[in-house]
Amino acid sequence: MQMQKRWWLGFLGFIGIYKLPDVMAAFNGQASAWEYIYLSWLIWLLYFVPETAPKHDAAAQDKQ
């Protein structure tokens, strides 16, 4: 497993954590529906998820 090429973009996801109380207020009907846009900041946290290395097929390498 290795980190994604642009792993540092995951730090932008922390903005979504900061805005989470505003999003929860929108779910409770106490804020504007525009607060749902703050959920999109949380998507950036996915850059912290490591990606798996491609598996090499030993049989395919023997044929080469």
SULFEN-V891816 format. One record per residue. N is the residue number from 1. RES is the residue in one small letter. D_FIRST is the distance of its C-alpha to the first C-alpha in Angstrom with 1 decimal. Layout:
n=N res=RES d_first=D_FIRST
n=N res=RES d_first=D_FIRST
This chain:
n=1 res=m d_first=0.0
n=2 res=q d_first=3.7
n=3 res=m d_first=7.0
n=4 res=q d_first=9.4
n=5 res=k d_first=12.2
n=6 res=r d_first=14.7
n=7 res=w d_first=13.1
n=8 res=w d_first=16.6
n=9 res=l d_first=18.2
n=10 res=g d_first=17.0
n=11 res=f d_first=19.8
n=12 res=l d_first=22.2
n=13 res=g d_first=21.3
n=14 res=f d_first=23.2
n=15 res=i d_first=26.3
n=16 res=g d_first=26.0
n=17 res=i d_first=25.9
n=18 res=y d_first=29.0
n=19 res=k d_first=30.7
n=20 res=l d_first=30.0
n=21 res=p d_first=33.5
n=22 res=d d_first=35.0
n=23 res=v d_first=33.0
n=24 res=m d_first=34.2
n=25 res=a d_first=37.7
n=26 res=a d_first=37.5
n=27 res=f d_first=36.6
n=28 res=n d_first=39.6
n=29 res=g d_first=41.9
n=30 res=q d_first=42.6
n=31 res=a d_first=41.0
n=32 res=s d_first=40.8
n=33 res=a d_first=38.5
n=34 res=w d_first=37.2
n=35 res=e d_first=35.2
n=36 res=y d_first=32.8
n=37 res=i d_first=31.5
n=38 res=y d_first=29.9
n=39 res=l d_first=27.5
n=40 res=s d_first=25.9
n=41 res=w d_first=24.8
n=42 res=l d_first=22.5
n=43 res=i d_first=20.6
n=44 res=w d_first=19.2
n=45 res=l d_first=17.3
n=46 res=l d_first=14.8
n=47 res=y d_first=13.5
n=48 res=f d_first=12.0
n=49 res=v d_first=9.8
n=50 res=p d_first=6.2
n=51 res=e d_first=5.7
n=52 res=t d_first=4.4
n=53 res=a d_first=5.5
n=54 res=p d_first=9.2
n=55 res=k d_first=10.8
n=56 res=h d_first=13.8
n=57 res=d d_first=17.0
n=58 res=a d_first=19.0
n=59 res=a d_first=22.2
n=60 res=a d_first=21.8
n=61 res=q d_first=21.1
n=62 res=d d_first=24.3
n=63 res=k d_first=26.4
n=64 res=q d_first=25.7
